[in-house]
Amino acid sequence: MTIFKGQPVPLTFPLADASGNPVNAVSGTGAVTCTVTLPDQTTATPTVTNPAVGTYTATGPSGQAGHYLVAWSCTDATYPGGLTDAYNVSGLSEVSILSLAEARRALRISASDTSEDDFIRDFNPAVTNVVEWWCGPVLVQTVVEELRAGGLTVMLSKPPVLNLLAWTSVPAEFSADTSRVVPVPPSPMFPVMIYGPTYPLAQLHVNKTRSEVRHTAGLPFYYGPYLWMYSAGRPVVPDCILDGSRAILRHLYSMERGGQGGAAIGQADEETTMTPFGFAVPNRALEMMAPEALAGAIA
């Protein structure tokens, strides 16, 4: 089940005797505790209830996006027990190329049929990960990356680039250092080293396709590294990327269903290419996206 930030998370702990029969802790509900470790490594201990024999429940936190660890413990002398579990909380920002409605249509699932929505929500971000590895950023996003300076150009690593972005606050990793200040005039370069010189945003030109940055006067970049900030992606998603995303989604959905994903899934899905992610992607999807693929992408 996909859990979104802020959504209540039902947690359950079954307690049984040596024969597997459901039992309650003799010493009461207080003997059972639930400890949740949040993504920032702080912990929470939600209230535990006992709605039925051998069943203890709690509501887990979901205020942060990320991976949560759950540890149940029963210290009852008669019926001790324990259980570990985990859950993931998704942020509220969109992370998929295909909408839920588009995904249902691609899988030939009726718009009124919500029974497969959890699977679709799990597969959709994975499809986006594969497509963006092959084609570069598709969803418009802000990129911050550390790059060494040197020579007349700096190559940003996430094309296509939309715009260079000036720093308006000190990066979080340097927030404890009171000597760090935002570059003036505004610049997309934030020096990792204390004395790194920066160039104003107005004096920098970026080739958006090749992601190559130059100073408009031909001055060299030096004394790095720097944190560069820029926006990347495609405001209008090309049709070939949309079609490739649908093909990958259909293939993943068919694999989950043991090859019985429905009439929309053809035998051509067997012709696949192994990607560095370690799972198969249909060749026809990669061929469909080839006009938008990165020059260095290797299937």
C-alpha positions in Angstrom: 0.0 0.0 0.0 1.3 3.4 -0.9 1.5 5.7 2.1 1.6 9.5 1.6 3.1 12.0 4.0 0.6 12.8 6.8 -1.5 9.7 6.2 -2.2 7.5 9.3 -0.2 4.3 9.2 -1.9 1.2 10.7 0.5 -1.1 12.5 -0.3 -4.5 13.9 1.5 -7.0 16.2 0.2 -10.6 16.6 1.0 -12.3 19.9 0.7 -16.1 20.2 1.6 -18.9 22.6 4.1 -21.7 21.8 1.3 -23.6 19.9 0.5 -20.6 17.7 -2.7 -19.7 19.4 -3.6 -16.0 19.8 -3.1 -14.8 23.4 -3.0 -11.5 25.3 -0.1 -10.5 27.5 -0.9 -11.6 31.1 0.6 -8.5 32.5 -1.6 -6.2 30.3 -1.3 -3.9 27.3 1.5 -2.0 29.0 3.8 -5.0 28.3 3.6 -4.4 24.6 5.5 -1.4 23.1 5.9 -0.1 19.6 8.9 1.9 18.7 9.1 3.6 15.3 12.4 5.0 14.0 11.8 7.9 11.7 13.9 8.8 8.6 15.8 11.4 10.6 16.7 8.7 13.1 14.5 10.1 15.9 12.0 7.7 17.5 8.3 7.7 18.4 6.3 5.4 20.6 2.7 5.4 19.5 -0.1 4.3 21.8 -0.7 0.6 21.7 -4.3 -0.8 21.9 -5.6 -4.4 22.2 -8.8 -4.7 20.0 -8.9 -8.5 19.9 -7.2 -11.5 21.5 -3.7 -11.7 20.3 -3.8 -8.5 18.3 -2.1 -5.3 19.2 -2.3 -2.2 17.1 -0.9 1.3 16.9 -0.9 4.2 14.4 2.5 5.0 13.0 3.8 8.5 12.3 4.2 9.7 8.7 5.2 13.4 9.0 8.4 12.8 7.0 8.9 11.3 3.6 11.2 8.3 3.7 11.9 4.9 5.3 10.5 4.0 8.7 11.6 1.1 11.0 9.1 -0.5 13.4 10.0 -2.6 16.4 7.4 -4.4 18.5 8.3 -5.8 21.9 6.3 -7.8 24.4 8.0 -8.1 27.8 5.3 -10.3 29.3 6.9 -13.1 31.4 4.3 -15.7 30.2 4.0 -14.7 26.6 7.0 -12.8 25.5 7.4 -11.8 21.8 8.8 -9.3 19.3 8.5 -8.3 15.7 10.3 -5.9 13.4 8.8 -4.3 10.3 9.2 -1.3 8.1 7.2 1.1 5.9 7.9 3.8 3.3 6.2 7.2 3.2 5.9 9.0 -0.1 6.2 12.8 -0.4 3.3 14.9 -1.7 5.1 16.0 -4.8 4.5 14.2 -8.1 7.3 11.8 -9.0 5.8 10.0 -12.0 5.8 10.8 -15.7 2.4 9.0 -16.1 -0.6 10.1 -14.1 -2.7 7.4 -12.4 -5.4 7.9 -15.1 -2.9 7.6 -17.9 -1.4 4.4 -16.3 -4.8 2.8 -16.0 -5.5 3.6 -19.7 -2.1 2.1 -20.7 -3.0 -1.1 -18.8 -6.5 -1.2 -20.3 -8.0 -0.9 -16.8 -11.3 0.8 -16.4 -11.2 4.3 -15.0 -13.7 3.2 -12.3 -11.5 0.2 -11.3 -9.3 1.2 -8.4 -8.3 -2.3 -7.3 -4.8 -2.1 -9.0 -4.0 1.5 -7.9 -1.5 0.4 -5.2 0.5 -1.6 -7.8 0.3 1.3 -10.3 1.5 3.8 -7.7 4.5 1.5 -6.9 5.4 0.9 -10.5 5.0 4.5 -11.8 8.0 6.0 -9.9 10.1 3.0 -10.9 9.3 3.6 -14.6 10.2 7.3 -14.1 13.6 6.3 -12.6 14.4 4.1 -15.7 13.3 6.7 -18.2 15.3 9.5 -16.5 18.4 7.3 -16.4 18.0 6.8 -20.2 16.9 10.3 -21.2 18.0 12.6 -18.4 15.5 14.6 -16.3 12.0 14.5 -17.7 10.1 16.0 -14.7 11.1 19.6 -14.1 13.4 19.6 -11.1 16.0 21.6 -9.2 19.4 20.0 -9.3 22.2 20.7 -6.9 25.5 19.0 -7.6 29.2 19.4 -6.6 31.5 19.9 -9.6 35.2 20.7 -9.8 36.1 23.8 -11.6 38.8 24.0 -14.3 39.2 25.3 -17.8 36.9 27.4 -19.8 33.8 25.2 -19.4 31.9 23.4 -16.7 29.8 20.4 -17.7 26.6 19.9 -15.7 25.6 16.3 -15.4 21.8 16.4 -15.7 20.8 17.6 -19.2 18.6 19.0 -20.6 19.2 22.1 -18.5 16.4 24.7 -18.4 18.1 27.6 -16.4 20.9 28.3 -14.0 19.6 29.2 -10.6 21.1 31.7 -8.2 21.7 30.7 -4.6 19.3 32.7 -2.2 20.4 30.9 1.0 23.4 29.0 2.3 23.2 25.3 1.5 22.0 23.1 4.4 25.3 21.3 4.6 27.0 24.6 5.4 24.3 26.1 7.7 26.3 25.5 10.8 29.2 27.6 9.5 28.4 31.3 10.2 31.2 32.4 7.9 29.4 31.2 4.8 27.3 33.7 3.0 25.2 33.7 -0.2 27.3 34.9 -3.3 27.0 38.5 -4.2 26.2 39.3 -7.0 23.7 36.4 -7.3 25.4 33.3 -8.6 24.6 29.6 -9.3 28.0 28.7 -7.9 28.4 28.1 -4.2 32.1 27.5 -3.2 32.8 24.4 -1.2 36.1 25.8 -0.3 35.8 29.0 1.8 37.7 31.3 -0.7 36.3 30.1 -4.0 35.6 33.0 -6.4 32.1 33.0 -8.0 30.8 34.4 -11.3 27.5 36.3 -11.4 24.6 34.6 -12.9 24.2 37.3 -15.5 27.8 36.6 -16.8 27.2 32.9 -17.4 25.8 31.1 -20.4 24.6 27.5 -20.5 24.1 25.4 -23.6 20.9 23.7 -22.5 21.2 20.6 -24.7 24.9 19.9 -23.9 24.7 21.3 -20.3 27.9 23.2 -21.0 28.5 26.4 -18.9 30.8 29.2 -20.1 31.6 32.7 -18.9 30.3 35.2 -21.5 33.8 36.9 -21.5 35.7 33.7 -21.8 37.1 33.8 -18.3 38.2 30.4 -16.9 36.7 28.5 -14.0 39.2 27.7 -11.2 39.7 27.0 -7.5 36.8 24.5 -7.1 34.9 22.6 -6.2 31.5 24.3 -6.2 27.9 23.4 -5.6 26.0 24.3 -8.8 22.2 24.8 -8.8 20.1 24.7 -11.8 16.7 23.5 -13.1 16.5 20.6 -15.5 13.8 18.6 -17.3 11.2 18.9 -20.0 8.3 21.2 -19.5 6.5 19.4 -22.3 7.1 15.6 -22.2 7.8 14.3 -25.7 5.5 11.7 -27.1 8.2 9.2 -27.5 9.0 9.4 -23.8 5.3 9.0 -22.9 5.0 5.9 -25.2 8.2 4.4 -23.8 7.0 4.9 -20.3 3.7 3.2 -21.1 5.6 0.2 -22.6 7.8 -0.2 -19.5 4.8 0.1 -17.2 2.9 -2.6 -19.2 6.0 -4.9 -19.0 6.4 -4.4 -15.2 2.7 -5.0 -14.6 2.8 -8.1 -16.8 5.8 -9.4 -14.8 3.9 -8.9 -11.5 1.0 -10.9 -13.0 3.2 -13.7 -14.2 2.8 -12.6 -17.8 -0.9 -12.4 -17.6 -1.2 -8.6 -17.5 -4.2 -8.4 -19.9 -4.8 -8.0 -23.6 -2.6 -4.9 -23.8 0.5 -7.0 -23.0 2.0 -8.6 -26.1 4.5 -11.3 -26.6 7.1 -8.7 -27.7 7.6 -8.0 -24.0 9.9 -11.1 -23.9 12.4 -9.1 -26.0 14.1 -7.2 -23.3 17.3 -5.5 -22.5 19.1 -5.7 -19.1 19.8 -2.2 -17.7 22.3 -1.3 -15.0 19.3 -1.3 -12.6 19.3 -5.1 -12.8 15.9 -5.7 -14.3 14.6 -6.1 -17.8 13.2 -3.2 -19.9 11.5 -3.8 -23.2 13.8 -3.1 -26.2 10.9 -1.4 -28.0 10.6 1.1 -25.1 14.3 2.1 -25.3 14.0 2.3 -29.1 11.0 4.5 -28.8 12.8 6.9 -26.5 16.1 6.9 -28.5 15.4 10.4 -30.0 15.5 11.8 -26.5 18.2 9.5 -25.0 21.4 10.8 -23.5 24.4 10.4 -25.7 26.2 8.3 -23.1 23.2 6.1 -22.2 24.0 2.4 -22.4 21.3 -0.2 -22.1 
